[in-house]
Amino acid sequence: MRTLSKRSEFLAANRGLRFPMPGFVLLVRLRDDGDDQPGIGFTVSKKVGNAVTRNRMKRRLRALARTALPESGIAGADHVLIGRPGGNDIAFADLGEHLDSALKRAAKKLATSP
């Protein structure tokens, strides 16, 4: 799994598909660069809380991505997880179920699009 680091990669992912969930928003965009490795990026704005809260949210999102993306991630696509306010209050298992649901919806949507 490759990590998104450039602003341009995040902006490109923002032009892709959007799947809002209670604790986060999943952005998915096919890269079409011939690389089948999924990309992952994380962002949590100051609207979520102070630095401690934002860092905790990012740690939880990274742990979710580590468990879910290797088997459910979309090959050749960039995935961006955007933390939402209240995401830290949701149980980790529930966040995992939300991520699985969002990834399934993304795969289905990308399979039907031309």
trRosetta pair geometry for C-beta under 8 A, 3 or more apart (Angstrom, degrees):
i j d omega theta_ij theta_ji phi_ij phi_ji
1 37 6.5 -180 -106 178 28 96
1 38 5.6 -23 -123 76 84 85
1 39 7.3 137 -173 -115 71 24
1 40 5.6 10 173 1 119 117
1 65 7.6 150 174 152 161 107
1 69 6.0 71 -105 113 141 134
1 70 7.1 -91 -46 -78 119 75
1 73 7.4 104 -106 16 112 175
2 35 7.9 3 0 146 142 141
2 37 5.5 80 -12 123 102 125
2 38 7.6 -174 31 98 74 38
2 39 4.9 -36 76 -107 92 78
2 40 7.5 156 81 21 43 69
3 39 7.2 129 -122 -160 6 77
3 40 6.1 -40 -111 70 56 78
3 41 6.8 108 -172 -88 63 63
4 9 4.3 -161 -153 120 107 137
4 10 6.2 129 145 -63 135 74
4 13 7.1 -32 -110 -27 167 141
4 39 5.3 82 -55 163 91 115
4 40 6.7 -140 0 93 92 27
4 41 3.3 -42 53 -67 123 117
4 78 6.1 70 -70 -153 129 118
4 80 6.8 -40 37 -89 155 93
5 9 7.1 60 45 32 39 141
5 41 7.8 -158 -53 -110 32 106
6 9 4.7 100 66 -2 85 101
6 10 7.5 -156 99 -1 50 83
7 10 5.7 -58 -155 38 39 110
7 11 6.2 36 150 -18 72 107
8 11 5.6 -53 -143 39 33 112
8 12 6.3 38 154 -23 65 104
9 12 5.7 -51 -147 34 30 112
9 13 6.5 31 152 -19 63 105
9 39 7.2 -105 -175 152 130 151
9 41 6.7 155 116 -55 113 149
9 78 6.4 -163 -180 -136 96 156
10 13 5.7 -53 -149 36 33 112
10 14 6.5 40 149 -27 63 103
10 41 5.8 -141 -91 137 88 161
10 43 6.7 79 -139 -45 136 139
10 80 6.2 104 -132 -110 74 147
11 14 5.4 -47 -152 27 35 118
11 15 7.3 35 150 -19 60 98
12 15 6.0 -55 -163 28 37 110
12 16 7.5 44 141 -29 62 100
12 29 6.1 -166 136 104 81 160
12 78 7.1 72 97 44 105 154
13 16 5.4 -45 -163 15 46 121
13 27 4.6 96 152 122 99 126
13 28 7.5 -31 -157 -116 91 7
13 29 4.7 -154 -124 13 52 125
13 41 6.7 -167 3 40 164 132
13 78 4.7 -105 -90 109 110 123
13 79 7.7 107 -144 -155 133 5
13 80 4.4 110 134 -14 151 128
14 27 6.1 -39 -93 -145 41 155
14 80 7.5 -32 -62 50 64 156
15 29 6.5 64 73 -107 73 142
16 27 5.6 110 67 175 106 86
16 28 5.4 -128 137 93 135 40
16 29 2.7 -132 -64 -76 140 89
16 30 7.4 147 -123 10 123 54
16 77 7.9 119 -150 -162 157 103
16 78 7.4 176 -16 68 156 94
17 27 7.0 155 81 -156 50 51
17 28 4.9 -16 60 62 102 89
17 29 7.0 170 16 -74 68 59
17 106 6.0 151 94 -129 139 87
17 109 5.9 129 -132 107 157 145
17 110 7.2 -115 -10 -63 150 89
18 25 6.3 -12 -165 180 92 112
18 26 7.5 148 -158 82 43 52
18 27 5.7 -16 -101 -102 67 74
19 25 7.0 153 78 -166 48 61
19 26 4.4 -15 62 62 104 100
19 27 7.8 -174 23 -76 73 29
19 28 7.2 23 -1 0 113 108
19 102 4.2 139 123 -151 139 99
19 105 5.6 138 -123 85 136 128
19 106 5.9 -90 -30 -62 144 95
20 25 4.9 -26 -106 -111 65 90
21 24 5.5 8 64 63 107 65
21 25 6.8 176 25 -92 71 36
21 26 6.7 44 -5 -9 114 97
21 84 8.0 -170 80 9 65 136
21 98 4.2 113 -171 174 140 121
21 99 7.4 -93 -3 -69 174 47
21 101 7.4 129 -106 75 123 111
21 102 5.5 -75 -49 -60 126 128
22 84 7.4 -147 149 71 35 139
22 86 7.5 -76 164 105 85 115
22 87 7.7 150 121 -101 68 68
22 90 6.2 129 110 -85 117 149
22 94 8.0 -30 63 142 132 116
22 98 6.3 -112 33 -110 88 152
23 83 7.4 -37 158 -145 74 65
23 84 5.9 180 179 49 27 101
23 86 6.9 -120 -111 103 67 75
23 87 3.5 103 -166 -128 86 82
23 88 8.0 141 -147 -25 113 28
23 90 4.5 -106 -70 30 129 147
23 94 7.8 116 -17 108 134 98
23 95 5.2 -51 54 -108 154 100
23 98 6.4 133 30 64 100 162
24 61 6.5 124 -98 -105 150 112
24 81 5.2 -7 178 -171 141 90
24 82 6.0 147 -166 73 79 49
24 83 5.6 -43 -106 -105 89 38
24 84 5.6 -164 -90 0 29 93
24 87 5.8 68 -53 -118 76 137
24 95 7.3 67 2 -150 115 103
24 98 7.4 134 41 116 93 131
24 99 7.6 16 60 -81 131 89
25 81 7.6 150 73 -157 47 44
25 82 4.3 -12 54 57 97 109
25 84 6.5 98 -22 -52 84 111
26 79 6.6 -28 -163 -162 94 93
26 80 7.4 145 -159 75 45 52
26 81 6.1 -16 -102 -101 67 67
26 82 7.9 -158 -70 20 23 78
26 99 7.1 126 -70 -131 134 68
26 102 4.3 120 19 154 147 142
26 103 7.3 -111 -177 -64 165 61
26 106 6.7 -93 121 -52 128 135
27 78 7.8 -12 111 111 93 90
27 79 7.1 146 79 -160 58 42
27 80 4.1 -6 55 55 110 102
27 81 8.0 -150 22 -65 76 25
27 82 6.9 57 -14 -16 106 109
28 74 6.2 68 -160 28 128 141
28 77 5.4 14 -170 163 90 135
28 78 7.3 164 -149 82 43 53
28 79 5.6 -7 -100 -104 77 71
28 80 8.0 -159 -66 23 37 69
28 106 4.4 81 11 -152 163 137
28 110 7.2 -89 126 -52 130 127
29 77 6.2 160 80 -160 33 86
29 78 5.2 -9 60 54 88 97
30 74 7.5 -83 -87 133 79 128
30 76 6.0 21 -150 121 82 97
30 77 4.9 -52 -94 -98 50 88
30 110 6.6 130 -49 -143 116 127
31 35 6.8 -21 86 55 143 95
31 39 7.1 84 -52 3 135 127
31 76 5.7 -132 41 174 95 71
31 77 6.4 -179 -11 -111 82 30
31 78 6.0 94 -61 -24 101 94
32 76 7.3 73 -63 168 31 118
33 76 7.6 180 43 -154 70 90
34 76 7.9 -140 118 -123 3 115
35 76 6.4 147 88 -114 54 72
36 75 4.4 -10 -170 -179 86 112
36 76 5.1 -43 -121 -54 45 87
37 75 7.5 -9 -66 -149 10 73
37 76 7.7 77 43 -75 32 43
38 69 5.8 -146 92 179 148 113
38 73 4.0 -58 -41 149 172 134
38 74 6.3 116 -105 68 117 49
38 75 6.2 -92 -56 -109 86 33
38 76 7.3 -35 -85 12 58 21
38 77 5.9 -8 -126 62 85 69
38 78 7.5 148 -171 -100 65 27
38 79 6.1 15 175 -3 113 111
39 77 7.2 -126 34 114 82 38
39 78 4.0 -24 71 -112 117 74
39 79 6.7 171 87 23 58 64
40 65 5.1 109 -156 -172 150 145
40 69 6.1 -55 -74 -93 132 171
40 73 7.8 -73 -68 -121 106 141
40 78 7.6 -178 -69 -161 24 61
40 79 5.1 -14 -107 69 68 97
40 80 7.6 149 -163 -88 45 39
40 81 7.4 5 -167 -3 92 100
41 78 6.9 13 1 -179 109 103
41 79 7.3 175 26 92 67 51
41 80 4.4 -19 70 -110 100 84
41 81 7.4 -178 90 25 51 64
42 58 5.3 111 140 -139 140 87
42 61 5.0 136 -128 105 123 136
42 62 6.4 -54 -50 -64 156 79
42 65 7.6 -118 -67 -18 109 147
42 80 7.3 178 -79 -159 24 64
42 81 5.3 -14 -111 65 73 94
42 82 8.0 160 -161 -85 48 34
42 83 7.5 39 -174 -28 90 97
43 80 6.7 6 8 -178 105 108
43 81 7.6 168 29 87 61 51
43 82 5.2 -16 71 -112 94 74
43 83 7.2 -143 100 14 46 82
44 48 5.1 -47 180 18 96 156
44 54 4.5 163 110 -153 124 87
44 57 4.8 129 -115 92 154 129
44 58 5.4 -119 1 -59 132 89
44 61 7.6 -174 -53 -3 114 144
44 82 7.3 151 -85 -165 48 51
44 83 3.6 8 -107 37 97 131
45 48 6.0 127 68 -8 59 93
45 54 7.8 -131 82 -116 15 123
45 82 7.9 13 -13 -167 95 98
45 83 7.7 -164 17 69 61 90
46 49 7.8 -127 -169 61 45 18
46 54 7.2 -41 -99 -67 44 140
47 85 6.2 -83 133 -54 88 110
48 53 6.0 -166 127 124 91 112
48 54 5.5 116 79 -92 122 79
48 57 5.9 -47 161 -11 151 164
48 83 5.3 18 -93 116 155 114
48 84 7.0 163 -100 160 102 14
48 85 5.2 -163 -120 -85 55 62
48 87 7.1 -30 -142 25 120 111
49 52 7.6 -65 125 70 115 69
49 53 3.0 -18 94 79 137 154
49 54 6.1 -166 69 -43 80 72
49 57 7.9 137 37 -21 112 128
49 85 7.3 126 -37 -122 86 81
49 88 7.8 -36 8 5 149 137
50 53 5.3 95 52 13 62 104
50 54 7.1 -126 105 -4 30 94
51 54 5.7 -57 -142 40 31 109
51 55 6.1 28 161 -18 67 108
52 55 6.0 -57 -146 38 26 108
52 56 6.4 27 155 -19 62 107
53 56 5.8 -56 -149 35 29 111
53 57 6.4 30 153 -19 63 106
53 88 6.3 -110 -157 -18 84 154
54 57 5.6 -55 -151 35 32 113
54 58 6.4 31 153 -18 66 105
54 83 7.2 155 -140 71 66 153
55 58 5.6 -52 -146 36 34 111
55 59 6.4 38 153 -21 65 102
56 59 5.7 -52 -150 34 32 112
56 60 6.5 31 152 -17 64 105
56 88 5.7 48 109 -113 120 129
57 60 5.8 -56 -151 37 32 110
57 61 6.3 30 153 -17 66 107
57 83 4.1 66 157 -135 135 154
57 87 5.4 73 -131 86 112 123
57 88 5.6 -88 -79 -61 84 97
58 61 5.6 -54 -144 38 33 111
58 62 6.3 36 155 -21 65 104
58 83 7.0 -83 -66 -37 58 139
59 62 5.8 -53 -149 35 30 112
59 63 6.5 29 154 -18 64 106
60 63 5.8 -55 -149 36 32 111
60 64 6.4 35 151 -21 65 105
60 87 7.3 173 82 139 141 105
60 88 7.0 167 -3 -108 153 68
60 92 6.5 -133 -147 -111 108 94
60 95 6.7 23 160 98 116 171
61 64 5.5 -51 -148 35 34 114
61 65 6.3 32 154 -18 66 106
61 81 4.6 174 -164 111 125 142
61 83 6.2 -106 -47 -70 137 97
62 65 5.8 -56 -147 38 31 110
62 66 6.3 35 154 -24 65 105
63 66 5.7 -50 -147 32 31 115
63 67 6.7 19 159 -10 63 107
63 92 7.6 -27 100 -152 132 123
64 67 6.3 -70 -156 41 28 101
64 68 5.8 -7 166 6 69 120
64 81 7.3 132 78 -118 125 165
64 92 7.7 -153 -74 -163 94 83
64 95 5.8 -88 -92 129 137 111
64 96 5.9 -158 -129 -92 93 67
64 99 5.2 154 173 -38 122 162
65 68 6.3 -70 -127 50 25 92
65 69 4.9 11 -172 -14 70 125
65 79 7.3 164 -128 102 114 131
65 81 6.5 -129 -62 -14 117 141
65 99 7.8 -135 -77 -157 52 150
66 69 7.2 -21 -85 32 10 101
66 70 7.7 12 -179 -17 41 106
67 70 7.9 -83 178 22 17 100
67 96 6.8 -29 89 -126 135 116
68 71 7.1 -91 -169 52 37 85
68 72 5.1 -41 175 43 79 122
68 73 7.2 114 123 -50 72 81
68 96 6.6 178 -61 -149 121 79
68 99 5.0 -154 -13 122 177 127
68 100 6.1 -134 -135 -73 124 72
68 103 6.5 -174 159 -23 119 152
69 72 6.5 -82 -111 64 24 75
69 73 3.6 40 -163 -54 73 124
69 79 6.6 -154 -113 42 124 156
69 103 7.8 -164 -99 -105 57 143
70 73 6.6 31 -48 10 11 114
72 99 8.0 122 86 133 144 90
72 100 6.1 -115 -118 -126 173 70
72 103 4.4 74 145 126 116 153
72 104 7.3 -55 -161 -57 119 69
72 107 7.8 -108 -177 -35 76 135
73 77 7.4 -162 170 62 85 102
73 79 6.3 -100 -138 -23 102 145
73 103 6.8 -79 -91 -141 37 130
74 77 4.0 12 95 26 110 138
74 79 7.3 135 35 -61 93 107
74 103 7.3 -168 -33 -158 88 87
74 106 6.2 -105 -36 121 136 116
74 107 5.8 -174 -88 -89 105 80
74 110 6.3 74 -141 33 148 162
77 106 8.0 159 136 153 164 127
77 110 7.4 -72 -80 -103 147 163
81 99 7.9 -16 -108 -113 126 112
83 87 5.1 -124 -161 33 85 159
84 87 5.1 120 61 -48 66 110
86 89 5.1 -50 -166 32 67 118
86 90 7.0 71 141 -29 79 95
87 90 6.0 -50 -158 21 41 112
87 95 7.3 73 -169 -104 87 125
90 94 5.2 -112 172 84 99 123
90 95 5.4 117 110 -58 117 93
90 98 7.9 4 153 -7 151 143
91 94 4.4 88 66 5 89 106
91 95 7.1 -156 94 -8 47 83
92 95 5.6 -52 -150 34 36 113
92 96 6.5 40 150 -22 65 102
93 96 5.5 -51 -153 32 34 116
93 97 6.7 34 150 -18 64 102
94 97 5.6 -51 -151 35 36 111
94 98 6.4 38 150 -20 66 104
95 98 5.5 -53 -149 36 34 114
95 99 6.4 35 152 -20 66 104
96 99 5.7 -53 -147 35 31 110
96 100 6.5 32 154 -18 64 104
97 100 5.7 -51 -148 36 33 112
97 101 6.3 35 153 -19 64 107
98 101 5.7 -56 -150 37 30 113
98 102 6.3 30 153 -19 65 107
99 102 5.7 -54 -145 37 32 111
99 103 6.2 31 156 -19 66 106
100 103 5.8 -56 -146 37 29 110
100 104 6.4 29 155 -19 64 106
101 104 5.9 -55 -149 35 29 110
101 105 6.4 28 153 -17 64 107
102 105 5.7 -55 -149 38 32 112
102 106 6.3 34 152 -22 65 106
103 106 5.5 -51 -145 35 32 113
103 107 6.3 33 155 -19 65 104
104 107 5.8 -52 -146 36 31 110
104 108 6.3 30 155 -18 64 107
105 108 5.8 -57 -148 38 30 111
105 109 6.2 29 155 -19 65 109
106 109 5.8 -57 -145 38 29 110
106 110 6.2 22 158 -14 66 110
107 110 6.0 -58 -143 41 28 106
107 111 6.2 30 156 -24 63 109
108 111 5.8 -56 -147 33 28 112
108 112 6.6 15 159 -11 63 108
109 112 6.3 -64 -150 39 28 102
109 113 6.4 25 156 -23 65 110
110 113 5.8 -53 -140 32 33 110
